[in-house]
Amino acid sequence: MNYPLLFLIIGGLMAALGFFLCLDPEGRSVFKGVVLLIVGAMIFASSLIRLIWALLTHHSGALS
């Protein structure tokens, strides 16, 4: 199982859900949306960095 890819998908979905909660016209879910957006973006970014790092170190011979 490729966990960075799994967390990349989970973080992206959390950030998207948070973004759509921020668009609530009545303003009831804006705080929850901001929290989900920030946490989802952090999970997405960290797993993207891990995935890129794994690709770079695994194929290091092809890059040099």
Backbone as CSV, one residue per row, in Angstrom:
resi,resn,N_x,N_y,N_z,CA_x,CA_y,CA_z,C_x,C_y,C_z
1,MET,0.853,-1.184,0.000,0.000,0.000,0.000,0.890,1.235,0.000
2,ASN,0.557,2.155,-0.853,1.332,3.379,-0.957,0.682,4.445,-0.070
3,TYR,1.197,4.575,1.147,0.563,5.471,2.110,0.669,6.948,1.744
4,PRO,1.782,7.437,1.167,1.769,8.850,0.764,0.686,9.158,-0.262
5,LEU,0.436,8.220,-1.164,-0.615,8.445,-2.154,-1.998,8.437,-1.498
6,LEU,-2.193,7.546,-0.540,-3.461,7.489,0.188,-3.697,8.786,0.962
7,PHE,-2.672,9.271,1.660,-2.825,10.515,2.417,-2.935,11.722,1.492
8,LEU,-2.358,11.631,0.295,-2.520,12.696,-0.692,-3.991,12.823,-1.091
9,ILE,-4.629,11.696,-1.313,-6.047,11.701,-1.679,-6.910,12.172,-0.509
10,ILE,-6.627,11.663,0.695,-7.410,12.063,1.873,-7.248,13.557,2.148
11,GLY,-6.015,14.057,2.085,-5.782,15.480,2.316,-6.459,16.358,1.276
12,GLY,-6.435,15.919,0.029,-7.110,16.676,-1.025,-8.617,16.718,-0.836
13,LEU,-9.188,15.582,-0.437,-10.633,15.555,-0.184,-11.015,16.405,1.019
14,MET,-10.180,16.371,2.062,-10.460,17.199,3.243,-10.384,18.680,2.889
15,ALA,-9.380,19.064,2.103,-9.243,20.467,1.720,-10.408,20.906,0.839
16,ALA,-10.847,20.037,-0.062,-11.981,20.379,-0.919,-13.262,20.523,-0.099
17,LEU,-13.476,19.614,0.846,-14.656,19.713,1.714,-14.611,20.987,2.551
18,GLY,-13.432,21.314,3.071,-13.284,22.547,3.842,-13.557,23.785,3.017
19,PHE,-13.101,23.764,1.758,-13.349,24.897,0.873,-14.839,25.083,0.633
20,PHE,-15.543,23.980,0.383,-16.975,24.103,0.123,-17.757,24.459,1.386
21,LEU,-17.252,24.076,2.557,-17.912,24.507,3.795,-17.704,25.999,4.034
22,CYS,-16.586,26.537,3.565,-16.342,27.979,3.709,-17.297,28.804,2.849
23,LEU,-17.866,28.206,1.826,-18.765,28.930,0.928,-20.215,28.954,1.418
24,ASP,-20.447,28.504,2.631,-21.796,28.472,3.204,-22.354,29.897,3.275
25,PRO,-23.473,30.166,2.601,-23.991,31.541,2.596,-24.513,32.001,3.957
26,GLU,-24.910,31.085,4.806,-25.420,31.482,6.122,-24.308,31.627,7.145
27,GLY,-23.122,31.107,6.865,-21.974,31.292,7.732,-21.925,30.381,8.942
28,ARG,-22.704,29.311,8.950,-22.719,28.428,10.116,-21.506,27.506,10.153
29,SER,-20.975,27.133,8.990,-19.920,26.126,8.931,-18.575,26.707,8.510
30,VAL,-18.422,28.010,8.580,-17.195,28.615,8.074,-15.989,28.226,8.922
31,PHE,-16.127,28.200,10.240,-14.998,27.840,11.097,-14.578,26.395,10.852
32,LYS,-15.552,25.479,10.761,-15.236,24.088,10.449,-14.570,23.981,9.087
33,GLY,-15.032,24.768,8.141,-14.452,24.753,6.802,-13.012,25.230,6.790
34,VAL,-12.722,26.278,7.539,-11.353,26.791,7.603,-10.426,25.766,8.252
35,VAL,-10.900,25.136,9.328,-10.077,24.122,10.001,-9.821,22.940,9.067
36,LEU,-10.862,22.452,8.394,-10.688,21.341,7.460,-9.782,21.724,6.294
37,LEU,-9.925,22.945,5.820,-9.093,23.410,4.715,-7.626,23.446,5.112
38,ILE,-7.326,23.974,6.287,-5.940,24.074,6.741,-5.351,22.689,7.003
39,VAL,-6.082,21.845,7.729,-5.573,20.501,8.040,-5.433,19.675,6.767
40,GLY,-6.412,19.743,5.887,-6.336,19.003,4.630,-5.185,19.469,3.753
41,ALA,-4.954,20.774,3.720,-3.844,21.302,2.924,-2.494,20.877,3.504
42,MET,-2.400,20.820,4.831,-1.141,20.374,5.448,-0.892,18.897,5.172
43,ILE,-1.920,18.064,5.278,-1.767,16.641,4.971,-1.413,16.462,3.493
44,PHE,-2.088,17.209,2.621,-1.834,17.126,1.190,-0.396,17.521,0.862
45,ALA,0.061,18.633,1.433,1.411,19.115,1.133,2.486,18.167,1.662
46,SER,2.311,17.682,2.883,3.336,16.796,3.440,3.395,15.473,2.692
47,SER,2.253,14.928,2.299,2.281,13.673,1.559,2.787,13.880,0.140
48,LEU,2.541,15.048,-0.449,3.086,15.339,-1.768,4.606,15.434,-1.710
49,ILE,5.130,16.076,-0.665,6.585,16.155,-0.497,7.179,14.771,-0.290
50,ARG,6.521,13.934,0.528,7.014,12.574,0.742,6.979,11.754,-0.546
51,LEU,5.930,11.917,-1.328,5.813,11.177,-2.577,6.883,11.606,-3.568
52,ILE,7.115,12.897,-3.684,8.164,13.388,-4.584,9.534,12.936,-4.100
53,TRP,9.767,12.990,-2.790,11.047,12.555,-2.233,11.277,11.064,-2.500
54,ALA,10.230,10.267,-2.350,10.357,8.828,-2.611,10.651,8.566,-4.077
55,LEU,10.017,9.321,-4.960,10.292,9.141,-6.387,11.703,9.574,-6.739
56,LEU,12.164,10.661,-6.136,13.513,11.145,-6.440,14.593,10.207,-5.900
57,THR,14.401,9.673,-4.716,15.427,8.799,-4.155,15.369,7.403,-4.759
58,HIS,14.210,6.958,-5.191,14.103,5.620,-5.776,14.721,5.583,-7.168
59,HIS,14.553,6.648,-7.934,15.072,6.712,-9.292,16.266,7.660,-9.375
60,SER,17.107,7.649,-8.350,18.212,8.612,-8.313,19.222,8.348,-9.422
61,GLY,19.382,7.100,-9.853,20.327,6.800,-10.927,19.875,7.361,-12.259
62,ALA,18.587,7.423,-12.482,18.074,7.933,-13.749,18.140,9.454,-13.826
63,LEU,18.188,10.110,-12.666,18.206,11.573,-12.673,19.599,12.151,-12.831
64,SER,20.625,11.379,-12.517,21.990,11.928,-12.606,22.601,11.742,-13.977
